[in-house]
Amino acid sequence: MKQAAALLNFSAMPHCFRRAPLLFLLLVVASWSAHAAEPEAPLTELRLTSLTPAAAALLAPPAAIAAADLPKKPAPSPLFGDVLVRSAQAHLLGATLSGPRELTVLAYHTITDTWAPFGKVTLPGELITLRPAPAGFVAETRAATVGAPNEVSRVELTANQRHLRTLDWVIIVGYLAFSAGIGLYFYLREKKQSNDDFFLGGRSIPWWAAGLSLYATGTSAISFIGIPAKSFATNWQILARDAVGLISTALVAIYIVPMIRRLNVTSVYQYLEMRFHPSIRVLASALNILIQLGGRMSTVLFLPSLALSAVTGLNVILSIVLMGIVTIAYTLLGGMKAVIWTDVLQVFVMLGGAFFAIGYVITGIDGGLPEFVRVANENAKMHTFDWSFDLLRPTVWAFVMFAIIDLITYPKDQVMMQRALSTKNPKEAGWSMWTLAAVVVPGSITFFAIGTALFVFYQQHPEKLNPLLSVDATFPHFIASELPVGVTGLIIAGIFAASMSTLSSCMNSVATLVSVDFYERFNRSATPAKSVRLAEWMTVISGVIGVGTALLLALFDIASAFDAWFALQAVLGGGFAGCYGLGMFTKRANWQGSVIGVICSLLITLVLWQGSMVTPVLYPTFSILACLVCGYLASYAFPAPTQSLLGLTVFTQRKDPA
């Protein structure tokens, strides 16, 4: 037992963590006991308003309905005029006369293939015509007085938001305070942090904690919400990416991560200088900083806040500011140790909430687990492996290609590699990757299962869906409308946890790169104390930029600009990622060839981007392949590397001391 404890190094865990499981159980029990069966407002309301013909003409027509989305199942009663209206992403609205002047609105859900009534209104007269309008219809009715003009009314479906209860807020605020407390704990314990302490946790992080932090960093709130939405709408084919990726993760754990850890670098871009040239290091580091500041941080704050706002009424700006302030606080105060140990907490909160959610959804299904399995199989909802050779679909072969690319370029992301570099030695760095491999597939299965369970649940209860919400809001909608008071707060805390984990990792990464790759690299008078002080300032600055950009997204409609930015970063980033493949897997590649490879990668990917020749998902793949091929061939036009390659390629690795 003592040997096992020494191996796991639980002594490095903050004391407050040892009570975390008990606190989690107490929160669940408290939420159940506080769950009152008080009546809730209906999800939607049907409103009838009088319009002038001119006002009715100004209403924008709803989006067209694709043939594939037309109802496969007939409506429970004939639709008036066979009129259908698209609502949000996956609903069609129709109307039927349930009385002489009574109009009932029905909603057809294109994913679950179900109809459900969503209210009725009493019309002012006999219905003559019905035409589509946003979220409803424009109804023309016969006037009660002979000779009077017909009346025009708008029948509109509106949503009622569910607001968080006091206990939910207590749990959310308590979780945020606990996270900030972790940073304060490390600040008070280690007031004077060295470079290694702030950037790499003193290289003393247990391998299992580093592995859990890797998982937390790679699983943002976008995954927490988006994966259930994906499996709800389709199947589990994207899960094949994680399954296939286990092979590349294993090879990374055996060869790549230990090799980089043996170099004792702080920034992964130091490797590019050792292997090639300082200019490649500086440019790659600058691009990574730009990517973190320009989009990654703001996106992980904005998108979950937007989804939660749609179903809970939780203010988007308040969510962004709360997560931003707390994350800046604990990252600034505690450095890398606070980031990693908060990640560990966030994994348990995130997965604990997910496990509870899947259990709760299945218990709400008539027939329970057997019915869940039957319906899922009947609708091929758990289909995972597509062995076709159509690379326009998420096939196994596409994921194999992604896995190979990920393997040969793995050190490209400072955010992920910084966790492995924080471990005690190369062996433990490899073990951190094995921990990631052990968690990532079960975690993904849980999130995919949530989406499938929601499909079965809402197929049985289509009236509980909100026709005005997007597919991405399906899981947040269930959280807000179906879960007990308190548990709702706990799972929202899990969504916050996922966002904050990625945000803190990005902030610490940016601070590290600015200090190590620029300040220490070019300032001969740099001292460890000054470097840490700069990193602290950069933590705050990068956090403020991330929060500020997220607020811009919330206040202004600039989503299209961000789409272009993400496409551009895929175009720019692939070339430098390819340099790692050239450096680690060839002995002939030199810095001149690598520069040519980066330029060719940029040009080829720009052509693909401008010509819309491939899906944007494949931009990084083509970009990296272009760098690898062009860079390797171009290297033969220049002399072979003259410096020692010991420890810099997979063929010339150093051996760990016995």
Buried (B, 14 or more C-beta within 10 A) or exposed (E): EEEEEEEBBBEBBBEBBEEBEEBBEEBBEBBEEBBEEEEEEEBBEBBBEEBEEEEBEEBEEBEEBEEEBEBEEEBEBEBBEEBBBBBBBBBBBBBBBEEEBEBBBBBBBBBBEBBBBBBBBEBBBEBEBBBBBBBBBBBBBBEEEEEEEBBBBBBBBEBEBBEBBEBBBBBBBBBBEBBBBBBBBBBEEBEEBBBBBBBBBBBBBBBBBBBBBBBBBBBBBBBBBBBBBBBBBBBBBBBBBBBBBBBBBBBBBBBBBBBBBBBEBBBBBBBBBBBBBBEBBBBBBBBBBBBBBBBBBBBBBBBBBBBBBBBBEBBBBEBBBBBBBBBBBBBBBBBBBBBBBBBBBBBBBBBBBBBBBBEBBBEBBEEEEEBBBEBBEEBEBBBBEBEEEEBEEBBBBBBBBBBBBBBBBBBBBBBBBBBBBBBBBBEBBBBBBBBBBBBBBEBBBBBBBBBBBBBBBBBBBBBBBBBBBBBBBBBBBBBBBBBBBBBBBBBBBBBBBBBBBBBBBBBBBBBBBBBBBBBBBEEEEBEBEBBBEBBBBBBBBBBBBBBBBBBBBBEEEEEEEBEEBBBBBBBBBBBBBBBBBBBBBBEEBBBBBBBBBBBBBBBBBBEBBEEEEBEBEBBBBBBBBBBBBBBBBBBEEEEEBEEEBEBBBBEEBEEEEE
